Amino acid sequence: MSRIPTAAGRSGTRPVPGATPAARFRHRLRSMSLLVKFNAIFLAVFLVGLAGTAVLARHWLQASAQEQVTDRARLLMRSAGAVSTYTADHIRPLLEDHLRERFVPEAVPAFSAHEVLATLSKAYEDYGYKAAMLNPTNPRNRAVSWEEDVISQFARRPALTEFVGRRETPGGEALYIARPIRITNAACLGCHASPQTAPATLVARYGPSNGFGWRLDETLGAEVVTVPMTLPLKQASQTFWLVMGALTATFLVMGAALNLMLWSLVIRPVTGLARIADRVSLGEDAPAFEVRPGDEIGVLAASFGRMRRSLDQAMAMLESGT
């Protein structure tokens, strides 16, 4: 770095021609004012903190939204189970005599659960329940391709009791919970082992081609509850931007307050001291240094005052000696 005179009589610096980019950057950094340096560092720290907060907040809000939807789906699944149990324990025994003459779908637990939750879905769109089967008695329960994939997961992993996933639907992204359907009671096979052993009323209603050949402990299908995620994800996104906006506003207020404090407590008094020191160094009349007790700027002003008095005494001794 070479020294050049400045208009005020002091020396400044300029980068040597052909200096490296790093040297030019250091020169620009040294030439920046204290306020600019402070704001540059403060902004860099804020941006790093905001980026980290954004990543964590988005992850936490989306995880919270999924947990909320999962709880709703499990509630629907338990509701379906409760309806099925009630039908099997209380409704079917009352209809046993009728079943010998005419098949009554309402006596089937899965049918009752489907109808109850279908009624619920009229009030809550995109909420759904289905007893998806590979070989159903009722054709409406036949599994579609993605449900077949879920059923195959249960077939490959007998210990798996629940599967949670997300998929795209015409109404947006949805979360689903699936649980395996397996026959664990041998008495249930009386209706599904073969058309010959099944109730005649059942065969007459649905035919002899579907819903037979089931085996004990075989994975026959899956109960699937679907709950939309569009609204929870939208709420999570709104909350995310609200948090980011609040953090940015807080940063702006803090930055303004810190800039004001830095200017009034440091920059302005130091600039005043520098201006008075320049006039003293040039031999001009200058006011006394303003001393503020209790802080570092006051200590600096007092030191300048002592230096000025020492300089005045030295100059007086030199003059008296001549």
C-alpha contacts under 8 A as a table, 3 or more apart, distances in Angstrom:
res1	aa1	res2	aa2	distance
1	M	13	T	6.44
1	M	14	R	6.33
1	M	15	P	5.57
1	M	16	V	5.60
2	S	13	T	6.09
2	S	14	R	6.40
2	S	15	P	7.21
2	S	16	V	6.70
3	R	11	S	6.06
3	R	12	G	5.82
3	R	13	T	5.21
3	R	14	R	7.21
4	I	11	S	5.51
4	I	12	G	5.52
4	I	13	T	6.27
4	I	14	R	7.64
5	P	9	G	6.28
5	P	10	R	5.95
5	P	11	S	4.53
5	P	12	G	6.26
6	T	9	G	5.42
6	T	10	R	5.40
6	T	11	S	5.47
6	T	12	G	6.17
7	A	10	R	7.33
14	R	27	H	7.35
15	P	19	A	6.60
15	P	23	A	7.48
15	P	24	R	6.27
15	P	27	H	6.60
16	V	19	A	5.50
19	A	23	A	6.01
19	A	24	R	6.48
20	T	23	A	5.17
20	T	24	R	6.33
21	P	24	R	5.02
21	P	25	F	6.05
22	A	25	F	5.02
22	A	26	R	6.21
23	A	26	R	5.09
23	A	27	H	6.17
24	R	27	H	5.00
24	R	28	R	6.21
25	F	28	R	5.10
25	F	29	L	6.08
26	R	29	L	4.95
26	R	30	R	6.15
27	H	30	R	5.16
27	H	31	S	6.18
28	R	31	S	5.04
28	R	32	M	6.26
29	L	32	M	5.32
29	L	37	K	7.68
30	R	33	S	7.98
32	M	36	V	6.21
32	M	37	K	6.37
33	S	36	V	5.28
33	S	37	K	6.28
34	L	37	K	5.13
34	L	38	F	6.08
34	L	267	I	7.71
35	L	38	F	5.10
35	L	39	N	6.20
35	L	259	N	7.29
35	L	262	L	7.51
35	L	263	W	7.60
35	L	267	I	7.80
36	V	39	N	5.15
36	V	40	A	6.05
37	K	40	A	5.09
37	K	41	I	6.22
38	F	41	I	5.33
38	F	42	F	5.98
39	N	42	F	4.91
39	N	43	L	5.84
39	N	255	G	7.81
39	N	259	N	7.95
40	A	43	L	5.18
40	A	44	A	6.17
41	I	44	A	5.10
41	I	45	V	6.18
42	F	45	V	5.23
42	F	46	F	6.10
42	F	255	G	7.84
43	L	46	F	5.00
43	L	47	L	6.08
44	A	47	L	5.22
44	A	48	V	6.28
45	V	48	V	5.27
45	V	49	G	6.11
46	F	49	G	5.04
46	F	50	L	5.85
46	F	251	F	7.45
47	L	50	L	4.98
47	L	51	A	6.01
48	V	51	A	5.22
48	V	52	G	6.27
49	G	52	G	5.18
49	G	53	T	6.02
50	L	53	T	4.99
50	L	54	A	5.93
50	L	244	M	7.71
50	L	247	L	7.71
51	A	54	A	5.05
51	A	55	V	6.33
52	G	55	V	5.29
52	G	56	L	6.31
53	T	56	L	5.18
53	T	57	A	5.76
54	A	57	A	5.12
54	A	58	R	5.91
54	A	240	F	7.81
54	A	244	M	7.12
55	V	58	R	5.40
55	V	59	H	6.19
56	L	59	H	5.21
56	L	60	W	6.03
57	A	60	W	5.11
57	A	61	L	5.95
57	A	240	F	6.68
58	R	61	L	5.23
58	R	62	Q	6.04
58	R	236	A	7.94
58	R	237	S	7.82
58	R	240	F	6.30
59	H	62	Q	5.35
59	H	63	A	6.03
60	W	63	A	5.09
60	W	64	S	5.99
61	L	64	S	4.95
61	L	65	A	6.09
61	L	236	A	5.47
61	L	237	S	7.89
61	L	239	T	7.89
61	L	240	F	7.26
62	Q	65	A	4.98
62	Q	66	Q	6.19
62	Q	233	L	6.66
62	Q	236	A	6.26
63	A	66	Q	5.12
63	A	67	E	6.12
64	S	67	E	5.04
64	S	68	Q	6.13
65	A	68	Q	5.09
65	A	69	V	6.29
65	A	229	M	7.85
65	A	232	P	5.40
65	A	233	L	6.19
65	A	236	A	6.57
66	Q	69	V	5.11
66	Q	70	T	5.98
66	Q	175	L	7.88
66	Q	229	M	7.53
66	Q	232	P	7.79
67	E	70	T	4.96
67	E	71	D	6.18
68	Q	71	D	5.26
68	Q	72	R	6.52
68	Q	232	P	7.91
69	V	72	R	5.06
69	V	73	A	6.21
69	V	175	L	7.15
69	V	227	V	6.69
69	V	228	P	7.70
69	V	229	M	6.74
69	V	232	P	7.47
70	T	73	A	5.00
70	T	74	R	6.13
70	T	175	L	7.30
70	T	176	Y	7.90
70	T	177	I	7.60
71	D	74	R	5.13
71	D	75	L	6.17
72	R	75	L	5.05
72	R	76	L	6.35
72	R	227	V	7.43
73	A	76	L	5.11
73	A	77	M	6.17
73	A	176	Y	7.07
73	A	177	I	6.53
73	A	225	V	6.06
73	A	226	T	6.73
73	A	227	V	6.02
74	R	77	M	4.86
74	R	78	R	6.10
74	R	177	I	7.28
74	R	225	V	8.00
75	L	78	R	5.12
75	L	79	S	6.12
76	L	79	S	4.89
76	L	80	A	6.17
76	L	117	L	7.91
76	L	225	V	6.95
77	M	80	A	5.12
77	M	81	G	6.25
77	M	224	V	7.98
77	M	225	V	6.33
78	R	81	G	4.92
78	R	82	A	6.05
79	S	82	A	5.01
79	S	83	V	6.23
80	A	83	V	5.18
80	A	84	S	6.19
80	A	113	A	4.95
80	A	114	H	7.49
80	A	116	V	7.91
80	A	117	L	7.16
81	G	84	S	5.06
81	G	85	T	6.11
81	G	113	A	7.32
82	A	85	T	5.15
82	A	86	Y	6.09
83	V	86	Y	5.13
83	V	87	T	6.08
83	V	109	P	7.15
83	V	112	S	6.74
83	V	113	A	5.39
83	V	116	V	7.85
84	S	87	T	5.12
84	S	88	A	6.17
84	S	108	V	7.98
84	S	109	P	4.19
84	S	110	A	5.97
84	S	112	S	6.56
84	S	113	A	5.65
85	T	88	A	5.15
85	T	89	D	6.01
85	T	109	P	6.91
86	Y	89	D	5.20
86	Y	90	H	5.62
86	Y	91	I	6.98
86	Y	109	P	7.96
87	T	90	H	5.50
87	T	91	I	4.67
87	T	92	R	5.99
87	T	107	A	6.52
87	T	108	V	7.19
87	T	109	P	5.30
87	T	112	S	7.03
88	A	91	I	6.17
88	A	92	R	5.39
88	A	93	P	7.54
88	A	107	A	7.29
88	A	108	V	7.33
88	A	109	P	5.79
89	D	92	R	6.67
89	D	93	P	6.98
90	H	93	P	6.04
90	H	94	L	6.92
91	I	94	L	5.40
91	I	95	L	6.63
91	I	107	A	6.26
92	R	95	L	5.15
92	R	96	E	6.28
92	R	107	A	4.79
92	R	108	V	7.37
93	P	96	E	5.38
94	L	97	D	7.57
95	L	98	H	5.25
95	L	99	L	6.15
95	L	104	V	7.85
95	L	107	A	6.88
96	E	99	L	5.15
96	E	100	R	6.86
97	D	100	R	5.68
97	D	101	E	7.40
98	H	101	E	5.44
98	H	102	R	5.81
98	H	103	F	7.34
98	H	104	V	7.55
99	L	102	R	5.01
99	L	103	F	4.99
99	L	104	V	6.26
99	L	201	T	7.21
100	R	103	F	7.36
100	R	199	P	7.61
100	R	201	T	7.04
101	E	201	T	6.80
102	R	201	T	5.49
103	F	201	T	4.98
103	F	202	L	5.74
103	F	205	R	7.20
104	V	107	A	5.76
104	V	108	V	7.77
105	P	108	V	5.50
105	P	111	F	6.43
105	P	112	S	7.90
106	E	109	P	7.35
106	E	111	F	6.19
106	E	112	S	5.60
107	A	111	F	7.72
107	A	112	S	7.40
108	V	111	F	5.32
108	V	112	S	6.43
109	P	112	S	5.24
109	P	113	A	6.28
110	A	113	A	5.13
110	A	114	H	6.12
110	A	131	A	6.84
111	F	114	H	5.13
111	F	115	E	6.21
112	S	115	E	5.18
112	S	116	V	6.17
113	A	116	V	5.29
113	A	117	L	6.21
114	H	117	L	5.41
114	H	118	A	5.90
114	H	129	Y	6.30
114	H	130	K	6.41
114	H	131	A	7.60
115	E	118	A	4.96
115	E	119	T	6.22
116	V	119	T	5.25
116	V	120	L	6.45
117	L	120	L	4.77
117	L	121	S	6.12
117	L	128	G	7.06
117	L	129	Y	6.36
118	A	121	S	5.05
118	A	122	K	6.74
118	A	128	G	6.93
118	A	129	Y	7.22
119	T	122	K	5.48
119	T	123	A	7.54
120	L	123	A	5.67
120	L	124	Y	6.43
121	S	124	Y	4.63
121	S	125	E	5.41
121	S	126	D	6.79
121	S	127	Y	5.27
121	S	128	G	6.30
122	K	125	E	6.02
124	Y	127	Y	5.93
126	D	171	G	7.17
126	D	226	T	7.44
126	D	227	V	6.57
126	D	228	P	6.00
127	Y	225	V	7.55
127	Y	226	T	5.57
127	Y	227	V	4.87
127	Y	228	P	6.55
128	G	224	V	7.95
128	G	225	V	5.61
128	G	226	T	4.96
128	G	227	V	6.76
129	Y	223	E	7.34
129	Y	224	V	5.68
129	Y	225	V	4.54
129	Y	226	T	6.42
130	K	141	N	6.81
130	K	223	E	5.82
130	K	224	V	5.29
130	K	225	V	6.65
131	A	141	N	5.96
131	A	221	G	7.10
131	A	222	A	5.89
131	A	223	E	4.45
131	A	224	V	6.32
132	A	136	P	7.88
132	A	141	N	5.10
132	A	142	R	5.66
132	A	143	A	4.66
132	A	144	V	7.92
132	A	147	E	6.85
132	A	221	G	5.42
132	A	222	A	5.32
132	A	223	E	6.07
132	A	224	V	6.95
133	M	136	P	5.12
133	M	141	N	5.85
133	M	142	R	5.13
133	M	143	A	5.27
133	M	220	L	5.91
133	M	221	G	4.12
133	M	222	A	6.54
134	L	142	R	5.98
134	L	143	A	5.77
134	L	148	E	7.18
134	L	220	L	6.14
134	L	221	G	5.82
135	N	142	R	6.72
135	N	210	N	6.09
135	N	211	G	5.29
135	N	212	F	7.46
135	N	220	L	7.26
136	P	139	P	6.09
136	P	141	N	5.95
136	P	142	R	5.73
136	P	210	N	5.93
136	P	211	G	4.62
137	T	141	N	7.82
137	T	206	Y	6.57
137	T	210	N	5.09
137	T	211	G	3.92
137	T	212	F	7.54
138	N	141	N	5.80
138	N	142	R	7.57
138	N	206	Y	6.74
138	N	210	N	7.71
138	N	211	G	7.61
139	P	142	R	5.50
139	P	210	N	7.95
143	A	146	W	7.94
143	A	147	E	5.43
143	A	148	E	5.83
143	A	221	G	7.75
144	V	147	E	5.32
144	V	148	E	6.11
145	S	148	E	5.07
145	S	149	D	6.48
146	W	149	D	5.08
146	W	150	V	6.55
147	E	150	V	5.03
147	E	151	I	6.22
147	E	222	A	7.81
148	E	151	I	5.00
148	E	152	S	6.12
148	E	221	G	7.97
149	D	152	S	5.11
149	D	153	Q	6.46
150	V	153	Q	5.11
150	V	154	F	6.75
150	V	163	F	7.69
150	V	178	A	7.53
150	V	222	A	7.61
151	I	154	F	5.21
151	I	155	A	6.25
151	I	180	P	7.09
151	I	219	T	7.34
151	I	220	L	7.77
151	I	221	G	5.61
151	I	222	A	5.93
152	S	155	A	4.83
152	S	156	R	6.09
153	Q	156	R	5.31
153	Q	157	R	6.14
154	F	157	R	5.06
154	F	158	P	5.82
154	F	159	A	7.91
154	F	160	L	6.01
154	F	161	T	7.60
154	F	180	P	6.27
154	F	219	T	6.86
155	A	158	P	5.96
155	A	218	E	7.83
155	A	219	T	5.56
157	R	160	L	5.53
158	P	161	T	7.82
160	L	163	F	7.54
161	T	179	R	5.81
161	T	180	P	6.44
162	E	177	I	6.94
162	E	178	A	5.71
162	E	179	R	4.79
162	E	180	P	7.26
163	F	177	I	5.72
163	F	178	A	5.13
163	F	179	R	6.51
164	V	175	L	7.33
164	V	176	Y	5.83
164	V	177	I	4.63
164	V	178	A	6.49
165	G	175	L	5.80
165	G	176	Y	5.48
165	G	177	I	6.66
166	R	173	E	6.95
166	R	174	A	5.63
166	R	175	L	4.38
166	R	176	Y	6.08
167	R	173	E	5.79
167	R	174	A	5.56
167	R	175	L	6.52
167	R	176	Y	7.82
168	E	172	G	5.77
168	E	173	E	4.50
168	E	174	A	6.17
169	T	172	G	5.07
169	T	173	E	5.81
169	T	174	A	6.59
171	G	228	P	7.83
171	G	230	T	7.94
172	G	228	P	7.23
172	G	229	M	7.45
172	G	230	T	5.96
173	E	228	P	6.30
173	E	229	M	5.62
173	E	230	T	6.02
174	A	226	T	6.57
174	A	227	V	5.62
174	A	228	P	4.14
174	A	229	M	4.90
174	A	230	T	7.20
175	L	226	T	5.78
175	L	227	V	5.37
175	L	228	P	6.15
175	L	229	M	6.35
176	Y	224	V	6.60
176	Y	225	V	5.43
176	Y	226	T	4.30
176	Y	227	V	6.17
177	I	224	V	5.70
177	I	225	V	5.36
177	I	226	T	6.69
178	A	222	A	5.96
178	A	223	E	5.37
178	A	224	V	4.39
178	A	225	V	6.49
179	R	222	A	5.29
179	R	223	E	5.20
179	R	224	V	6.71
180	P	219	T	6.55
180	P	220	L	7.70
180	P	221	G	6.03
180	P	222	A	4.30
180	P	223	E	6.30
181	I	219	T	5.94
181	I	220	L	5.70
181	I	221	G	5.03
181	I	222	A	4.95
181	I	223	E	6.60
182	R	216	L	7.38
182	R	217	D	5.34
182	R	218	E	5.56
182	R	219	T	4.96
182	R	220	L	5.82
182	R	221	G	7.36
183	I	186	A	7.31
183	I	188	C	7.11
183	I	189	L	7.70
183	I	215	R	7.18
183	I	216	L	5.23
183	I	217	D	5.20
183	I	218	E	6.63
183	I	219	T	7.85
183	I	220	L	7.88
184	T	216	L	5.94
184	T	217	D	5.48
185	N	188	C	5.74
185	N	189	L	7.62
185	N	216	L	7.42
186	A	189	L	5.49
186	A	190	G	7.66
186	A	216	L	6.62
187	A	190	G	5.81
188	C	191	C	6.22
188	C	192	H	7.22
189	L	192	H	4.93
189	L	193	A	5.13
189	L	214	W	6.93
189	L	215	R	7.32
189	L	216	L	7.58
190	G	193	A	5.90
190	G	194	S	7.95
190	G	197	T	6.10
190	G	198	A	5.91
191	C	194	S	7.41
191	C	195	P	7.92
191	C	197	T	6.66
191	C	198	A	4.24
191	C	199	P	6.34
191	C	212	F	7.87
192	H	195	P	7.32
192	H	197	T	7.85
192	H	198	A	6.25
192	H	211	G	5.93
192	H	212	F	4.45
192	H	213	G	6.27
192	H	214	W	5.90
193	A	197	T	6.86
193	A	198	A	7.26
193	A	212	F	5.24
193	A	213	G	4.82
193	A	214	W	5.56
193	A	215	R	7.21
194	S	197	T	5.55
194	S	198	A	6.23
194	S	212	F	5.13
194	S	213	G	5.83
195	P	198	A	5.08
195	P	199	P	7.96
195	P	203	V	6.62
195	P	208	P	5.45
195	P	212	F	6.73
198	A	202	L	6.92
198	A	203	V	6.93
199	P	202	L	5.33
199	P	203	V	6.57
200	A	203	V	5.13
200	A	204	A	6.00
201	T	204	A	5.02
201	T	205	R	6.27
202	L	205	R	5.28
202	L	206	Y	6.23
202	L	207	G	7.59
203	V	206	Y	5.41
203	V	207	G	4.68
203	V	208	P	5.55
204	A	207	G	5.62
206	Y	210	N	7.41
207	G	210	N	6.89
208	P	212	F	7.73
209	S	212	F	7.29
211	G	214	W	7.34
214	W	218	E	7.33
214	W	220	L	7.36
215	R	218	E	5.54
219	T	222	A	7.99
228	P	231	L	7.39
229	M	232	P	5.46
229	M	233	L	5.92
230	T	233	L	5.36
230	T	234	K	6.06
231	L	234	K	4.99
231	L	235	Q	6.13
232	P	235	Q	5.04
232	P	236	A	6.07
233	L	236	A	4.91
233	L	237	S	6.10
234	K	237	S	5.05
234	K	238	Q	6.23
235	Q	238	Q	5.06
235	Q	239	T	6.12
236	A	239	T	5.08
236	A	240	F	6.06
237	S	240	F	4.96
237	S	241	W	6.36
238	Q	241	W	5.35
238	Q	242	L	6.14
239	T	242	L	4.95
239	T	243	V	6.13
240	F	243	V	5.20
240	F	244	M	6.23
241	W	244	M	4.95
241	W	245	G	5.91
242	L	245	G	5.08
242	L	246	A	6.11
243	V	246	A	5.11
243	V	247	L	6.17
244	M	247	L	5.13
244	M	248	T	6.13
245	G	248	T	5.09
245	G	249	A	6.09
246	A	249	A	5.11
246	A	250	T	6.06
247	L	250	T	5.03
247	L	251	F	6.12
248	T	251	F	4.99
248	T	252	L	6.26
249	A	252	L	5.11
249	A	253	V	6.27
250	T	253	V	5.19
250	T	254	M	6.05
251	F	254	M	5.06
251	F	255	G	5.83
252	L	255	G	5.02
252	L	256	A	6.08
253	V	256	A	5.21
253	V	257	A	6.15
254	M	257	A	5.07
254	M	258	L	6.00
255	G	258	L	5.16
255	G	259	N	5.97
256	A	259	N	5.13
256	A	260	L	6.13
257	A	260	L	5.17
257	A	261	M	6.19
258	L	261	M	5.02
258	L	262	L	5.94
259	N	262	L	5.04
259	N	263	W	5.99
260	L	263	W	5.15
260	L	264	S	6.06
261	M	264	S	5.26
261	M	265	L	5.65
261	M	266	V	7.72
262	L	265	L	5.42
262	L	266	V	5.31
262	L	267	I	6.28
263	W	266	V	5.70
263	W	267	I	4.74
263	W	268	R	5.69
264	S	267	I	6.48
264	S	268	R	5.63
264	S	269	P	7.34
265	L	268	R	6.86
265	L	269	P	6.77
266	V	269	P	5.74
266	V	270	V	5.98
266	V	297	I	7.17
267	I	270	V	5.23
267	I	271	T	5.90
268	R	271	T	5.12
268	R	272	G	6.18
269	P	272	G	5.00
269	P	273	L	6.17
269	P	297	I	7.26
270	V	273	L	5.00
270	V	274	A	6.11
270	V	297	I	7.33
271	T	274	A	5.03
271	T	275	R	6.18
272	G	275	R	5.12
272	G	276	I	6.28
273	L	276	I	5.24
273	L	277	A	6.03
273	L	289	F	6.80
273	L	301	A	6.98
274	A	277	A	5.01
274	A	278	D	6.16
275	R	278	D	5.18
275	R	279	R	6.51
276	I	279	R	5.21
276	I	280	V	6.21
276	I	286	A	6.04
276	I	287	P	7.11
276	I	289	F	7.36
277	A	280	V	5.03
277	A	281	S	6.06
277	A	304	F	7.85
278	D	281	S	5.10
278	D	282	L	6.32
279	R	282	L	5.16
279	R	283	G	6.32
279	R	284	E	5.14
279	R	285	D	6.87
279	R	286	A	6.11
280	V	283	G	5.10
280	V	284	E	5.61
280	V	285	D	6.83
280	V	286	A	6.32
280	V	308	R	7.69
281	S	284	E	7.57
288	A	305	G	7.29
289	F	301	A	5.86
289	F	302	A	7.41
289	F	304	F	7.20
289	F	305	G	6.02
290	E	298	G	7.82
290	E	301	A	6.52
291	V	297	I	7.92
291	V	298	G	4.91
291	V	299	V	7.53
291	V	301	A	5.40
291	V	302	A	5.96
292	R	295	D	6.99
292	R	297	I	7.04
292	R	298	G	4.29
292	R	299	V	7.80
292	R	301	A	7.74
293	P	298	G	5.21
293	P	299	V	7.29
294	G	298	G	6.61
294	G	299	V	7.89
295	D	298	G	5.37
295	D	299	V	6.59
296	E	299	V	4.98
296	E	300	L	6.21
297	I	300	L	4.99
297	I	301	A	6.16
298	G	301	A	5.04
298	G	302	A	6.14
299	V	302	A	5.10
299	V	303	S	6.21
300	L	303	S	5.07
300	L	304	F	6.26
301	A	304	F	5.04
301	A	305	G	6.16
302	A	305	G	4.95
302	A	306	R	6.29
303	S	306	R	5.16
303	S	307	M	6.16
304	F	307	M	4.99
304	F	308	R	6.05
305	G	308	R	5.05
305	G	309	R	6.25
306	R	309	R	5.11
306	R	310	S	6.08
307	M	310	S	5.02
307	M	311	L	6.03
308	R	311	L	4.98
308	R	312	D	6.12
309	R	312	D	4.99
309	R	313	Q	6.16
310	S	313	Q	5.10
310	S	314	A	6.10
311	L	314	A	5.02
311	L	315	M	6.10
312	D	315	M	5.15
312	D	316	A	6.11
313	Q	316	A	5.00
313	Q	317	M	6.14
314	A	317	M	5.13
314	A	318	L	6.22
315	M	318	L	5.07
315	M	319	E	6.18
316	A	319	E	5.08
316	A	320	S	6.08
317	M	320	S	5.10
317	M	321	G	6.00
318	L	321	G	5.07
318	L	322	T	6.40
319	E	322	T	5.25
